[in-house]
Amino acid sequence: MRSIYLTLVVVVLSLAALMPAAGQEAPLGAANWDLVGQPDGPPISGTELDLITEEVAGIMRCPVCQGLSIADSPTALAIAMKAEVKEMLSKGYSESQVLDYFEQSYGEFIRLEPKARGFNLFVWLAPLAVLLGGLLFLAMRMKKPVVAELEPTATSSSTESELDTYRERVRREVAS
């Protein structure tokens, strides 16, 4: 029991050491931007920055809501993430660099639409395969059977004569 308390004290003290001092706010992630390299493009601002920010925020999943993008989510985390996206874009980072940065923290889960590779490729192609299979099935079911026209042939005439012979024999046996 004593070791559990000792472990809890060590964990709490470790977390306290990592937190910023009171009154100081650490930037959301500016120190880690170097993980994606230098900005690919020139800094942008104004309306262009707002449009690109909305576009990028619209394809990123909110970690709290999970069904909404960070552009649509009202949570504090989503608002902070959107602000960080805007700041990165204003510094000249590209859309792919911003997505790579957030993927390093949250994994591919952060994308509302996963990349089409590996197992995800199956997820992208499965609906198409099911649709094509369904259309093929419907086409086969809707296809009308071809009725062969009966043409008198030598085989059918010999069969008719055998049938006539059989009928005649049955009539004689029934009559007797």
Secondary structure, DSSP 8 states (H G I E B T S, - for coil): -HHHHHHHHHHHHHHHHHS--TT----SSGGGGGGG-S-SS----HHHHHHHHHHHHHTBB-TTTSSSBTTT--SHHHHHHHHHHHHHHHHT--HHHHHHHHHHHH-GGGBSS--SSTHHHHHHHHHHHHHHHHHHHHHHHHS----------HHHHHHHHHHHHHHHHHHHHHH-
